[in-house]
Amino acid sequence: MAYTIRDGVRLHWRLDGAAQRPVLVLLNSIGTDIGLWDPTVPLLLPAFRLLRIDTRGAGGSDAPAGDYGLAMLSDDVAAIMDDAGVASAAVAGVSLGGMVAMQLALDRPERVAALALVCTSATMDPAAWDARIDTVRRQGTAAIADMAVGRFLSPGFAARHPEIADGLRDGIARQSDDGYAGAGAAIRDMALADRLAQIALPTLVVTAMLDVSTPYAGHGEHLVAGIAGARHVGVDGAHLPPIEAPAALATALRRFLTRDGAVEAAADALFEAGLVNRRRVLGDAWVDASLARRTPLTHEFQAMITRIAWHEIWGRPGLDDRTRRLIVLAITCALGRWEEFALHVRAGLTQGGFTRDELKEVLMQAAIYAGVPAANTAFAEAQKIIDALDRDA
């Protein structure tokens, strides 16, 4: 075990991994200790040297009484980095850990190479946290343990893994009341929202699909908008991805923190090239609407099909757009992919890709080679689109 003493407070930390690898500092949420990262550590060690830190008030660190502040906690991190011989490192923090990471980036930007902000926020409801702090100081951490675990884990995961839920619940109940309340005060009193634009570091924002504490809406979205160039990725689970989605989180961290600028530039160029073809074939209005509907779950998939399907395939010179459109109609009819079929029927008829007679001939041909039931449905779906176009004409 390693300890740093700062202002008389003993702070526990652990350094693992090969010395030649870049250091990644891992910070915890309120109510957890360095064990939060245990499921993710084996997936990160091949790429990083990991410096895990118990926030003051949690785990093996001391829990002095009184309110803590984000500046105090970020100074703790800097002092530990000094003792560990780490001048600068990427910093990944979950919830409170993400808030501390942002504070460190603002106060000591030279110490932070990149940020990964996991299920965190730049602003929380002060009244709600004041009430929680008061409960802990009057009744102890056991009084809020069930509520906290209910927000930490998704119901399905907790039901499948009662040992994990019970372990987290027991850990909170056993945590120092002073430590939890002090860390809660740091969340309550944070002043990050108005300073996000000052963060000028590569930043990844990670949100979880079932997180009710710091979801993308109202929390992650503001980090993405406020920090210039911030990237976003969504993962499964609730508030603690290192436990509930370790593989997805580790993949996101490794891709972001070890990314190659030349490779990214090439991928961006392929996306833009594919977007040109996509707009030509489907029209600007549909493409703009489709891009606007992207979610954390679908964003990467949309980028992939734009790069590959729309650039690599639709950009090939061997067939013209009309022929490709008709091939798509025949295949989607045969496979019963009616959403995609309808998309290309509408786009083809409105973009001048083929005539109604040509559409009819494709479906007649499909009736022979793909079956009458498939063609029957295709004619019905096509007729709905034609009727709608005639009404709008």
N, C-alpha and C positions, 0 to 999 in steps of 0.2 A: 504494500500500500504506500502511496505517496501523499504527502500533505504539504500545503503551503500555509504559512501563518501571515495573515494580513490584518492589521489593527487588532491583534490579539485573538482573531477568529481563525480556527483551524479549518482549512478547506481541503476536502478529499478529492483526489483525481487519479486517473489511471491512463497510462500510455502503452498502447499495444501496436505491434506491426513492425515491418522492416524499416530500418533507419533511413534507407535511401528513398523511400516513397514519400510523396507529399503528405503533409499533415492535414487531417480533417478534424476539427473540433466539434464534438457532439454535446449539445446542451439539452436538458430535460424539461418536461412540463412540470407545473406545480403538482405536488402529490406523488411524484415518482423520483427514482434515483437513477444511477448509471445503468442499472439493470434493465431499464426501459429499452435500451439499444441491443440487448443480448441477441434477439433473433436476427437482427440486421448485421451485426458485427462480422460474422463469417463471410457475408456477401460483399462486404466493403474492404476487408483486409487485403485481398489480392491487389487492390488499387491504391490504398491509403495507409498511412500510419495514423492511428485513431487516438485522439486525446479526449477521454470522457471525464466529465466534471460533475460532481455533486454540488448543486446550488447550495449556498448557505441556507441552513434550515432543513436540509433533506439528506438522506443517506448517511454517509460517514462524515459529513461536514457539521460543524457546530451550528447551533440554533439560538443565536442571541435574541433576547426579547426586543420588541419595538418594531416599528415599520421599516421595511427595506425599500430601496428605490432601484430603478433600472440602472442608474449611474453607478450605484454601489455594487450591484451584481456584475456589471460589465467590467468594473475595476477589478473585481475578484478574478474574472476570466483572464484579464491582462496579466495579473500577478502570477497566476498559475502558468500561463504561457511563458513568462519569464523564467520561472523555476524549471520548466520542462525544456528550456532552450529553444523555444519556438518563436522566431521573430515575427512571422506572418503566416497565416493559414486560412484555408477556407473554413467557414463556420456554418454548421447546420443546427438549427434549434427547433424544437417542437413546442408550440404554444408559448408559455413563459420563456422558454429557451430561445424562440424566434424573436421575441421582444428584446431580450438581452442582446442577441446578436445584432439587431438593428441599432440598439444603443451603442454597442461597441463600434459598429461601422461609422456612426455619427461622431462619436467622441475620439476614436483612435483609428481612422481609416487606414493608416499605414500598417495596422496589425491584421487587417482582414483582406484576403485575396479575392474572396467571393462569398456570397451569402446563399444559403438554402433555407427558406422560411417555410416551415412545415406546420400546417394547421394552426396558424397564428393570425394576429391582427395588430393594427396600429391603434386601435381604440376599442374599449369594452365599456359596458354599462357600469359607471362608478357606483351607483346606488345598489345594484345587485351584488357587486363585490363587497361593498361596505356591509351589507346584510350578512354575507357569508363569513366575512372576517369576524363580525360580532358574534355569530353563532359559534364559531370555533373558539373564540376567547371565553365565551360563557359556558359552552357545553363540551368542548373538545372536538378533535377531528373525527371521532367516531360518529358524531351527529351528522356529518355531511358525506360520509364514506359511500353510502348507497347512491346518493345523488351524483357524486363525482364519477363513480364507476359507470353509472347509467349514461353519462355523457362521454366517457372515455371510449367505450366499446359499443359496437352495434348490437342490437338485441340478438340477432342470429348468431354472431360470433360468440357472445357471452353464453348463449345456450349450448353451443357446441363445445365450448372450452370453459366449463365452470371452474376448473382449477386456476385458470388465468384470471378470471373475474374475481374469484375469492382471494387470490394472491394480491391483486391490486387493492381490493377492499381492505384486506388486513394491513397492507403497507400504509395506506392512508390513515387507518385508525391508530396505528402505532407511531405515526409521525409526530414530532414535537408540535404541540399547539402553537407555541411561539414561532416556530419555523414556518408552518403553513400560513399563519396569519401575517407574518412579516412579508412572505413572498406574495400573498394576496394583496397587500398594500402596494407592492411594486406594480402589480397589474392595474389596480384601481387608479393609481396616480400617474400612470404613464403619460408622456406628452410627445408622442411620435407622429401623430397624423399630420401635423403641419410641417414636419421636417422631412417627409419622405423624399421630396424632390432633391434634398441635399445628399442623398445616398447615390454615389457615382461608382458603383461596383457591379460586376456581373451578378445578377440576382435571379434565383429560381424560386418561384412561389408554388408550393405543393398544397393542394387542397384534397379533401376526402369526400367522396360522394355522399356519405351518410353522417357527416360531421354536423352536429346541431349547435356546437359551441362557436366555431369559426368557419362557417361554410364559405364557398366562393362568393355567393351573393351577400353583400354587406360587409365582407371582410377581405377575402382573397382578391376580389375584383379591385378594391381600393389600393392594395399593395401593387398589383399589376399596373394600374393606371398611374400611381404616384411615383413609382421608381422607374426612371428612364431605362428602357431596354429590358425590363423584367420579363422573364419567360414564365409560362405557367404549365403545370401538368396536374391532371387529376388522377387519383388512385382510389381503390375501393376502400370500404371500411369507414370507421368513424374517426374519433379525435386522436388516436394514437397509431398512426401507420407503422412505426417501427415494430409494433406488436402484431397488428392486424393485417398489414400489407407489406411485410419486410422485403419481399422480392421486388415488388413494383417500386417501392421507395428506393431501394439500393440501385436498381436499374436507372431510375431518374437521376439520382445523385451522380452515379458514375458517368452517364451520358453527358450531363451538364458540366461537371467539374473536370472531365478529361476530354472535352470536345476539341475537335480539330477545326480551326477557323476555315481552312481551305475546303474541308469536306462540307462544312455548313454552307459556305458560299456556293458550292456546286449544287447542293440540295435546293437552296433558295432559287438558283438559276433554273433548275429543272421545274420547280413549282411554278415559277412565273411563265415559263415556256408552255407548260401544260395548261395554265390558266388562259392563255391566248386561244388555244384550240378549244377548250371547254366553252369559252364565251362565243366562239364562232359557231359551234355546233348547237349549243343550247340557248344562247342569247344572254345578254347582260342581266336582264331582270331576274331570270331564274338563278343564274350563278350568284348574283349579289344576295338574293334571298337565302340560297343554300349556305353561303359563307356566314351570313348573319346568324344562322341556326346552329352553328357549330357549338359544341359543349366541351367541357373537359374530357368527357368520354370519347367523343367523336373527332376531336380536332386532329389528332395524328392520323387517323384513318382517312380523313378528307385530304390531308396533305399527301398521303401515300398514293391515293388513287389519282390525284391531280398530277403528281410527278410521273407515275408509271402508265396508268391507263390513258390519260389525256395527252401526255407528252410522248411517251414511248410508242404507244399503239396508234392513237388518232393522228399522231404527227408523222407516221410512216408514209412514204410517197407511193407505195405500190398500189393503193386503192384510193379512189376519191371519196369525199365525205358521203355522197349519196349512196354509194355501194356499201360503205361501212354502216350507215344508218339502216339499210335494208337487212343486212346481216344481223345486226343487233335485234331488229324486230323479230326475225325468224327464230333466233336463239332464245330470246326471252319468252316468246310464245311457246316454244317447245318445252321450256323448263317451267313455265307457269310463273315467271317473275313479273307479275302484273304491274307493280309499282314502276319498275324500270321500263317495262313495255309502254305504259302510259306516258312516261316522261319523254321517250323518244318518238312516240306518235305525235304528241303535242308539238315537240320541238321541230320535228320534220315537216309537219303541215304548216306551222307558223313561220319557220325560217326558210321555206322554199326548198326543203331537202328532197321531197318527193310529192307526187300528186296523190289524190285520193284513189285514183284508179290503180296506181302503182302499189299503194298500201293494200288494196283489195287483192291484187295478184299475188303479193307475198303471202297473204293469209290463205288464199286458195291453195298455193303450193304447200304451205305448212299443214293444211288439212290432210294432204296425202302422206307427207313424210313424218309429221309429228302427231297426227291423229285428229279426227273430227272433233272430239270434245275440247281439245286445246284450241283449235281454230274457232270453234263456236264461242268460247269465252273471249277469245281475242277480238272477234267481230263485235261482240257486245261491248267490250271495253273501248274499242276504237269508236264505236257509234256514240258512246257517251261524250267522248272528247269532241267529235264532229258536231254533235248537237250543241255543246257548250260554245264552240267557236262560232257557229251560225247565230246563236243568240246574241253573242257579243259583237257580231259584225256590224 
